[in-house]
Amino acid sequence: MKTVYDFTVKDRKGGDVSLKEFSNEVLLIVNTATKCGFTPTYDELEATYKKYHAQGFEVLDFPCNQFGNQAPGTDESIHEFCKLEYGTEFPRFKKIKVNGEDADPLYTFLKEQKGFAGWDESHKLTPILDKILSEADPDYKAKSDIKWNFTKFLINKKGMVVARFEPTEKIENIQAEIEKLLAE
């Protein structure tokens, strides 16, 4: 059975990184952007990383410019922004595409494993996202494509995708699932 450990990705400088390096850890894989309404999510991601890292947890950050061109700049400028503005310490990789013919193979796999998880209806950005996406594609909810920046995939210690969280999901709900996997 295929797992995330079967993939090799590029670090922000272009070097190969086998995801086998993260074997036996709980992973949160996220596509990010530096100029998005969800960019403050970096604070939540860093706090989560600090809270659980010593227990075997990693956040893997994949910048993506596919949603409103909200991740402009070079891999290095994105990295510097995240370190300076949000103090992030977790691994950041080369900017990728998550949808379409040029989608990174890791993201093609992630989307095959877990489709759209639905919006948190109480989030202030939900109506805006739903309007933008439904105008572009009335059937968008039925497709597994990544809908926006800061979509997260939770991976267990065996490299299997166990959950997908859309950007509107509360961090407390994600942390509860992380804690369950760390306890296994």
PEHUZI-V983606 format. One record per residue. N is the residue number from 1. RES is the residue in one small letter. SS is DSSP state (A for helix, B for strand, O for the rest). PHI is phi in whole degrees, -180 to 180 (NA if undefined). OMEGA is omega as a letter, one per 20 degrees, with the letter a starting at -180 (999 if undefined). Layout:
n=N res=RES ss=SS phi=PHI omega=OMEGA
n=N res=RES ss=SS phi=PHI omega=OMEGA
This chain:
n=1 res=m ss=O phi=NA omega=a
n=2 res=k ss=O phi=-74 omega=r
n=3 res=t ss=O phi=-133 omega=r
n=4 res=v ss=A phi=-65 omega=r
n=5 res=y ss=A phi=-68 omega=r
n=6 res=d ss=A phi=-81 omega=a
n=7 res=f ss=O phi=-109 omega=r
n=8 res=t ss=B phi=-118 omega=a
n=9 res=v ss=B phi=-121 omega=r
n=10 res=k ss=B phi=-103 omega=r
n=11 res=d ss=B phi=-72 omega=a
n=12 res=r ss=O phi=-66 omega=r
n=13 res=k ss=O phi=-98 omega=r
n=14 res=g ss=O phi=98 omega=r
n=15 res=g ss=O phi=-80 omega=r
n=16 res=d ss=B phi=-75 omega=r
n=17 res=v ss=B phi=-131 omega=r
n=18 res=s ss=B phi=-78 omega=r
n=19 res=l ss=A phi=-70 omega=r
n=20 res=k ss=A phi=-61 omega=r
n=21 res=e ss=A phi=-60 omega=a
n=22 res=f ss=A phi=-106 omega=r
n=23 res=s ss=O phi=-55 omega=r
n=24 res=n ss=O phi=65 omega=r
n=25 res=e ss=O phi=-119 omega=r
n=26 res=v ss=B phi=-87 omega=a
n=27 res=l ss=B phi=-118 omega=r
n=28 res=l ss=B phi=-122 omega=a
n=29 res=i ss=B phi=-97 omega=a
n=30 res=v ss=B phi=-139 omega=r
n=31 res=n ss=B phi=-93 omega=a
n=32 res=t ss=B phi=-124 omega=r
n=33 res=a ss=O phi=-153 omega=a
n=34 res=t ss=O phi=-94 omega=a
n=35 res=k ss=O phi=-128 omega=a
n=36 res=c ss=O phi=-122 omega=r
n=37 res=g ss=O phi=-60 omega=r
n=38 res=f ss=O phi=-94 omega=a
n=39 res=t ss=O phi=-54 omega=r
n=40 res=p ss=O phi=-59 omega=r
n=41 res=t ss=A phi=-57 omega=r
n=42 res=y ss=A phi=-55 omega=r
n=43 res=d ss=A phi=-60 omega=r
n=44 res=e ss=A phi=-65 omega=r
n=45 res=l ss=A phi=-64 omega=a
n=46 res=e ss=A phi=-66 omega=r
n=47 res=a ss=A phi=-63 omega=r
n=48 res=t ss=A phi=-66 omega=r
n=49 res=y ss=A phi=-59 omega=a
n=50 res=k ss=A phi=-64 omega=a
n=51 res=k ss=A phi=-67 omega=a
n=52 res=y ss=A phi=-115 omega=a
n=53 res=h ss=A phi=-56 omega=a
n=54 res=a ss=A phi=-65 omega=r
n=55 res=q ss=A phi=-93 omega=r
n=56 res=g ss=O phi=102 omega=a
n=57 res=f ss=B phi=-120 omega=r
n=58 res=e ss=B phi=-134 omega=r
n=59 res=v ss=B phi=-103 omega=r
n=60 res=l ss=B phi=-113 omega=a
n=61 res=d ss=B phi=-101 omega=r
n=62 res=f ss=B phi=-119 omega=r
n=63 res=p ss=B phi=-58 omega=a
n=64 res=c ss=B phi=-147 omega=a
n=65 res=n ss=O phi=-105 omega=a
n=66 res=q ss=O phi=-83 omega=a
n=67 res=f ss=O phi=-116 omega=r
n=68 res=g ss=O phi=68 omega=a
n=69 res=n ss=O phi=49 omega=a
n=70 res=q ss=O phi=-95 omega=r
n=71 res=a ss=O phi=-129 omega=a
n=72 res=p ss=O phi=-74 omega=r
n=73 res=g ss=O phi=96 omega=a
n=74 res=t ss=O phi=-84 omega=r
n=75 res=d ss=A phi=-58 omega=a
n=76 res=e ss=A phi=-70 omega=r
n=77 res=s ss=A phi=-67 omega=r
n=78 res=i ss=A phi=-64 omega=r
n=79 res=h ss=A phi=-61 omega=a
n=80 res=e ss=A phi=-62 omega=r
n=81 res=f ss=A phi=-57 omega=a
n=82 res=c ss=A phi=-66 omega=r
n=83 res=k ss=A phi=-70 omega=a
n=84 res=l ss=A phi=-73 omega=a
n=85 res=e ss=A phi=-81 omega=a
n=86 res=y ss=A phi=-125 omega=r
n=87 res=g ss=O phi=63 omega=a
n=88 res=t ss=O phi=-68 omega=r
n=89 res=e ss=O phi=-118 omega=a
n=90 res=f ss=O phi=-75 omega=a
n=91 res=p ss=O phi=-63 omega=r
n=92 res=r ss=B phi=-120 omega=a
n=93 res=f ss=B phi=-113 omega=r
n=94 res=k ss=B phi=-64 omega=r
n=95 res=k ss=B phi=-59 omega=a
n=96 res=i ss=B phi=-133 omega=r
n=97 res=k ss=O phi=-104 omega=a
n=98 res=v ss=O phi=-110 omega=r
n=99 res=n ss=O phi=-130 omega=r
n=100 res=g ss=O phi=87 omega=a
n=101 res=e ss=O phi=-62 omega=a
n=102 res=d ss=O phi=-95 omega=a
n=103 res=a ss=O phi=-61 omega=r
n=104 res=d ss=O phi=-60 omega=a
n=105 res=p ss=A phi=-56 omega=r
n=106 res=l ss=A phi=-60 omega=a
n=107 res=y ss=A phi=-72 omega=r
n=108 res=t ss=A phi=-60 omega=r
n=109 res=f ss=A phi=-64 omega=a
n=110 res=l ss=A phi=-56 omega=a
n=111 res=k ss=A phi=-67 omega=r
n=112 res=e ss=A phi=-67 omega=a
n=113 res=q ss=A phi=-79 omega=a
n=114 res=k ss=O phi=-142 omega=r
n=115 res=g ss=O phi=-83 omega=a
n=116 res=f ss=O phi=-50 omega=a
n=117 res=a ss=O phi=-96 omega=a
n=118 res=g ss=O phi=90 omega=a
n=119 res=w ss=O phi=-87 omega=r
n=120 res=d ss=O phi=-79 omega=a
n=121 res=e ss=O phi=-63 omega=a
n=122 res=s ss=O phi=-84 omega=a
n=123 res=h ss=O phi=-75 omega=a
n=124 res=k ss=O phi=-64 omega=a
n=125 res=l ss=O phi=-90 omega=a
n=126 res=t ss=A phi=-56 omega=a
n=127 res=p ss=A phi=-62 omega=a
n=128 res=i ss=A phi=-68 omega=r
n=129 res=l ss=A phi=-62 omega=a
n=130 res=d ss=A phi=-60 omega=r
n=131 res=k ss=A phi=-65 omega=a
n=132 res=i ss=A phi=-59 omega=a
n=133 res=l ss=A phi=-73 omega=a
n=134 res=s ss=A phi=-72 omega=r
n=135 res=e ss=A phi=-68 omega=r
n=136 res=a ss=A phi=-77 omega=a
n=137 res=d ss=O phi=-157 omega=a
n=138 res=p ss=O phi=-57 omega=a
n=139 res=d ss=O phi=-103 omega=a
n=140 res=y ss=A phi=-60 omega=a
n=141 res=k ss=A phi=-67 omega=a
n=142 res=a ss=A phi=-83 omega=a
n=143 res=k ss=O phi=-102 omega=a
n=144 res=s ss=O phi=-87 omega=r
n=145 res=d ss=O phi=-52 omega=r
n=146 res=i ss=O phi=-69 omega=a
n=147 res=k ss=O phi=-90 omega=a
n=148 res=w ss=O phi=-164 omega=r
n=149 res=n ss=O phi=-62 omega=r
n=150 res=f ss=O phi=71 omega=r
n=151 res=t ss=O phi=-78 omega=a
n=152 res=k ss=B phi=-124 omega=r
n=153 res=f ss=B phi=-118 omega=r
n=154 res=l ss=B phi=-99 omega=a
n=155 res=i ss=B phi=-118 omega=r
n=156 res=n ss=O phi=-82 omega=a
n=157 res=k ss=O phi=-67 omega=r
n=158 res=k ss=O phi=-99 omega=r
n=159 res=g ss=O phi=85 omega=a
n=160 res=m ss=O phi=-97 omega=r
n=161 res=v ss=B phi=-76 omega=a
n=162 res=v ss=B phi=-110 omega=a
n=163 res=a ss=B phi=-159 omega=r
n=164 res=r ss=B phi=-126 omega=r
n=165 res=f ss=B phi=-124 omega=r
n=166 res=e ss=O phi=-77 omega=a
n=167 res=p ss=O phi=-62 omega=a
n=168 res=t ss=O phi=-86 omega=a
n=169 res=e ss=O phi=-66 omega=r
n=170 res=k ss=O phi=-69 omega=a
n=171 res=i ss=A phi=-62 omega=r
n=172 res=e ss=A phi=-62 omega=r
n=173 res=n ss=A phi=-66 omega=r
n=174 res=i ss=A phi=-67 omega=r
n=175 res=q ss=A phi=-62 omega=r
n=176 res=a ss=A phi=-61 omega=r
n=177 res=e ss=A phi=-71 omega=r
n=178 res=i ss=A phi=-60 omega=a
n=179 res=e ss=A phi=-61 omega=r
n=180 res=k ss=A phi=-60 omega=a
n=181 res=l ss=A phi=-71 omega=r
n=182 res=l ss=A phi=-66 omega=a
n=183 res=a ss=A phi=-79 omega=a
n=184 res=e ss=O phi=-72 omega=999
